Amino acid sequence: MRVSAAFAGSVCVVLGLIGAAAAAPPTRRALYVAGELAELRRAADAAPIAALLVEAGGADRASALAAITALPHHPDAPLALPALAQVAGGWDRSVAAPAAQAARAIAATLDGDRAIRDDLDDDALAAAATAWAVLAARADRWSDVRADALGVAVALTAARAATADAPPAIAAIVAPGLADADPEVRLAALEATPIPAPGELRAAIAALVAGDPVVDVRLVAAQALCAGDPAAGLAALDDAGKDALRAAIAPAPAGRPGALLDAARCVALDDDPRSQRALAALRHRAPRALRVPLATLVRRRAP
């Protein structure tokens, strides 16, 4: 059978195109869709961060998620924080929530040492912290996005301690979250509170201990107040607050052992016999891992 030269040439062209396609590396989008996340991160490391930011803010959801997933592993990841704030502030929760989580992961790697080592611009860090604080304050956005946004803002503000001319005020970032209507945001603010709690925040935290309608918020507020400086924490509570503190440790929820132990530090300092009974009862109900540290608190309190 004779084959025309034209036909043979066409076949060669097609085979060449197929071979080239086979040899071309998969796109970041394809790697994400295939679940090849390790390969995605390696591929993204070599890409210009500007290209990843364009994809993260693009209309194609899979491409956006691929870029968002890769960004925390990029060497220049801190530069992505302002753009991720814009993505996290969008209406598409399937993209906004991962963007906030990615920013939280990036912010967790930042501290004063890295800010200096990587020569991060203080004005840029301050602008990024402001963008995330603004998102955290938006009541029209999802709770988890706002909680992550608050965490990012606090982490960036803490990192600026090494780059700013004057120490940045973390309390000013945390305070609005303590008064937020959303309990998830209040919890995020309490978890982001420096230890020991700054004096300007103690009254607001004590108010949460005394009157927050959510049990977990009351307990974590007690932790924020009592960790680091339990004497100052106890002094911030009035009689109603001390009653609420004793009630906060009474259920002994197993999911927050650290909060229980820190709240118990204030209880152990209180001379009221009701506090001593509450502490003794907690020792019997608390998770096993807490019983020795709780016994230590009791021994320190004993005359």
Steps between C-alpha positions, in 0.01 A plus 500: 500500500646835393464803728515848358774728616242757612319246716823375651597857578170562673543189712846615605365840599221344709738257668737786571225702663394202709859444608542865591179494702613186678834658580349828630479516880148501644355836592451605862128469444539142376717408797243641741210319332700175507577546870875512438555764765869428562571540129284811495707661773825411327374640171379818666831561678663572165218722375500880536279589793324757281374217279361314802325813623334552162373141509388530864281797411376356171154381406592133449441337838735206453786724388433736790501215753819358348677832546359553850610151605852561370555853631591416863794295369637769268825666612338842463173401668474807729464718191173320423320610817333818364373318191373208709305747714314612189426140401390410854262797498313371197155343489608152386556320829662200327787732406480756783543248782808330347651843431459595867647167610797545266561848639480362854764240410726768349456734796585218741850484350563869557674646800737785564805294405359408160377853440856622545666210317274536196517881515120527510379856465325623814252714308404195293456288813289773660282533189449123485411488872246778446343321202453183702371690804241670279388162369478363855262784589261433212183354645379407150773239454524140619599427859799281419637749247468782753662293775795415276522863390533612861775245557688625195469864609633421849789290365606776261476762773713286731762455225520878462650528847837455328439738210280784631643819650260466796365175645175415319186475711376142479228586752348743250462212250356260758257736677233524224491121475427466872184707450391332177152350472637176350622254766756350259659841459496557877676167546759594237563830677544326834736242352703783343525696826863533615603319818470650753196697390578870453352720769285689251323177400436349843168674564358385164622145556363496856164606359504197269583273794206642693235524234569341162210275396733235352664258744816458293546876474470539877760228558748631241450849637595366843809345344599828332452688826678256729789368290828671569385722788219333696519755782425785259232287335326428829518867595315590179197291603227628728285267710276414205807431289644265762169314514512467122862385516411221740209404275725503192723225639214295643402313179866400445468463121762260369551696178681795660736363766741791468221749558386309808847501651557869437159595637574292808806717568270788595269275699796367699589853612153585623449478878128436468421147625273456198801538275695241697207258476472567127869427455478178701200389295683581178789277602263203511320578173782635286673298228767272643782705348395802708480335839869534592525869397176573684632324810810720475280811502323376810828429679631846417181651643512296821634690807 
